[in-house]
Amino acid sequence: MRIAMHGTGTMGTTIKELGGDKIVAFVDDLDQIKKDEQIDVVIDFSHFSKISKLLDICVERGYPLVIATTGYDGEILEKIVEASKKIPILLSSNTSLGINAINDILEKLTPKLEGNFDIEIIEKHHNKKIDAPSGTAITLLETIQKALSERYSIVHGREGMRRRDKKEIGVHAVRGGTIVGEHTVIFAGEDEIIEITHKALSKKIFAVGALKCADYMVGKKAKLYTMKDMFK
Ligand SMILES: NC(=O)c1ccc[n+]([C@@H]2O[C@H](COP(=O)([O-])OP(=O)(O)OC[C@H]3O[C@@H](n4cnc5c(N)ncnc54)[C@H](OP(=O)(O)O)[C@@H]3O)[C@@H](O)[C@H]2O)c1
């Protein structure tokens, strides 16, 4: 398999080390790859400002794409959806196997607890992270929202004099030091609390998962995939 790594930062470098000979290009811009070079799949861990151009080139050249970059807005998401009609794209805000397992758990647990438990999400990351809440927290939130029978409002952080509404989900972002990434979903009921926590101890877990995603995407038809498709 011939993988092009888009993004040469911390994650890109970790994937390059783990992927060995499979990584045939390590670039900040796909323009740096010759058009006639065989590329089976592109992995993207870059910056949200680079996704638009990345999509243009992948569509033009027909490269399957794994997008792991976070922090993009609705406009970029729309462009990703449009591009996935022409090329296969796997979109994952967290490529670790653990977070994907937690998403499955939340799908099943949320309907059982709805109405009797208040739901809060706390995420913690290093002090260099620019987007808040994390893409993973947003994914966890979306999973919970989809599993609820009605739409809850979202409250980011809290201050001031207001009691919590029954139908709201609190989302809290902590930033400090070198925390790789922690996500906790709290279901707080009367006299009982369920907490589901995932702690990333190194960035390697994301690299291992992203390489699995790349493997999965080779030869797929044009569609927007998630890691859920991989585990069917
Ligand atoms: N899906 C997942 O599982 C997962 C896991 C970890 C991280 N991520 C996401 O993946 C992305 C990359 O993470 P990372 O830890 O590798 O970050 P990083 O070390 O900062 O590297 C990001 C890459 O983007 C470039 N970049 C950074 N800021 C930029 C800007 N303002 N404009 C243009 N280019 C910029 C960097 O180039 P320079 O080195 O030249 O600045 C580098 O090539 C982030 O969005 C992060 O949230 C996702």
The ligand as an SDF file (V2000), in Angstrom:
LIG
                    3D

 48 52  0  0  0  0  0  0  0  0999 V2000
   -8.6830   12.4170   14.5770 N   0  0  0  0  0  0  0  0  0  0  0  0
   -7.8340   12.1710   15.5630 C   0  0  0  0  0  0  0  0  0  0  0  0
   -7.7960   11.1040   16.1560 O   0  0  0  0  0  0  0  0  0  0  0  0
   -6.8500   13.2420   15.9630 C   0  0  0  0  0  0  0  0  0  0  0  0
   -5.8420   12.9710   16.9090 C   0  0  0  0  0  0  0  0  0  0  0  0
   -4.8910   13.9550   17.1740 C   0  0  0  0  0  0  0  0  0  0  0  0
   -4.9570   15.1710   16.5230 C   0  0  0  0  0  0  0  0  0  0  0  0
   -5.9570   15.4040   15.6210 N   0  0  0  0  0  0  0  0  0  0  0  0
   -6.0390   16.6480   14.8620 C   0  0  0  0  0  0  0  0  0  0  0  0
   -5.1090   16.5540   13.7980 O   0  0  0  0  0  0  0  0  0  0  0  0
   -4.6030   17.8480   13.4790 C   0  0  0  0  0  0  0  0  0  0  0  0
   -3.0870   17.8330   13.5270 C   0  0  0  0  0  0  0  0  0  0  0  0
   -2.6540   17.5140   14.8280 O   0  0  0  0  0  0  0  0  0  0  0  0
   -1.0950   17.5600   15.2220 P   0  0  0  0  0  0  0  0  0  0  0  0
   -1.0550   17.2000   16.6500 O   0  0  0  0  0  0  0  0  0  0  0  0
   -0.2690   16.7880   14.2560 O   0  0  0  0  0  0  0  0  0  0  0  0
   -0.8410   19.1340   15.0300 O   0  0  0  0  0  0  0  0  0  0  0  0
    0.5110   19.9010   14.6710 P   0  0  0  0  0  0  0  0  0  0  0  0
    1.6820   19.2150   15.2760 O   0  0  0  0  0  0  0  0  0  0  0  0
    0.2680   21.3350   15.0060 O   0  0  0  0  0  0  0  0  0  0  0  0
    0.6380   19.7320   13.0770 O   0  0  0  0  0  0  0  0  0  0  0  0
   -0.3630   20.1980   12.2250 C   0  0  0  0  0  0  0  0  0  0  0  0
    0.1110   20.3800   10.7920 C   0  0  0  0  0  0  0  0  0  0  0  0
   -0.6460   21.5010   10.2770 O   0  0  0  0  0  0  0  0  0  0  0  0
    0.2310   22.6050   10.0530 C   0  0  0  0  0  0  0  0  0  0  0  0
   -0.3460   23.8130   10.6780 N   0  0  0  0  0  0  0  0  0  0  0  0
   -0.4540   24.0990   11.9950 C   0  0  0  0  0  0  0  0  0  0  0  0
   -1.0290   25.2910   12.1700 N   0  0  0  0  0  0  0  0  0  0  0  0
   -1.2660   25.7860   10.9390 C   0  0  0  0  0  0  0  0  0  0  0  0
   -1.8590   26.9870   10.4350 C   0  0  0  0  0  0  0  0  0  0  0  0
   -2.3060   27.9470   11.2540 N   0  0  0  0  0  0  0  0  0  0  0  0
   -1.9570   27.1500    9.1010 N   0  0  0  0  0  0  0  0  0  0  0  0
   -1.5230   26.2050    8.2510 C   0  0  0  0  0  0  0  0  0  0  0  0
   -0.9400   25.0440    8.6610 N   0  0  0  0  0  0  0  0  0  0  0  0
   -0.8300   24.8430    9.9790 C   0  0  0  0  0  0  0  0  0  0  0  0
    1.5400   22.2470   10.7190 C   0  0  0  0  0  0  0  0  0  0  0  0
    2.5860   22.8220    9.9560 O   0  0  0  0  0  0  0  0  0  0  0  0
    3.7640   23.5760   10.7420 P   0  0  0  0  0  0  0  0  0  0  0  0
    4.4950   22.5280   11.4860 O   0  0  0  0  0  0  0  0  0  0  0  0
    4.5520   24.2040    9.6390 O   0  0  0  0  0  0  0  0  0  0  0  0
    3.1010   24.5820   11.6490 O   0  0  0  0  0  0  0  0  0  0  0  0
    1.5500   20.7260   10.6310 C   0  0  0  0  0  0  0  0  0  0  0  0
    1.9860   20.2640    9.3660 O   0  0  0  0  0  0  0  0  0  0  0  0
   -5.2840   18.8020   14.4650 C   0  0  0  0  0  0  0  0  0  0  0  0
   -6.4450   19.3240   13.8460 O   0  0  0  0  0  0  0  0  0  0  0  0
   -5.6770   17.8950   15.6150 C   0  0  0  0  0  0  0  0  0  0  0  0
   -6.7810   18.3870   16.3630 O   0  0  0  0  0  0  0  0  0  0  0  0
   -6.8970   14.4650   15.3380 C   0  0  0  0  0  0  0  0  0  0  0  0
  1  2  1  0
  2  3  2  0
  2  4  1  0
  4  5  1  0
  4 48  2  0
  5  6  2  0
  6  7  1  0
  7  8  2  0
  8  9  1  0
  8 48  1  0
  9 10  1  0
  9 46  1  0
 10 11  1  0
 11 12  1  0
 11 44  1  0
 12 13  1  0
 13 14  1  0
 14 15  2  0
 14 16  1  0
 14 17  1  0
 17 18  1  0
 18 19  2  0
 18 20  1  0
 18 21  1  0
 21 22  1  0
 22 23  1  0
 23 24  1  0
 23 42  1  0
 24 25  1  0
 25 26  1  0
 25 36  1  0
 26 27  1  0
 26 35  1  0
 27 28  2  0
 28 29  1  0
 29 30  1  0
 29 35  2  0
 30 31  1  0
 30 32  2  0
 32 33  1  0
 33 34  2  0
 34 35  1  0
 36 37  1  0
 36 42  1  0
 37 38  1  0
 38 39  2  0
 38 40  1  0
 38 41  1  0
 42 43  1  0
 44 45  1  0
 44 46  1  0
 46 47  1  0
M  CHG  2   8   1  16  -1
M  END
$$$$
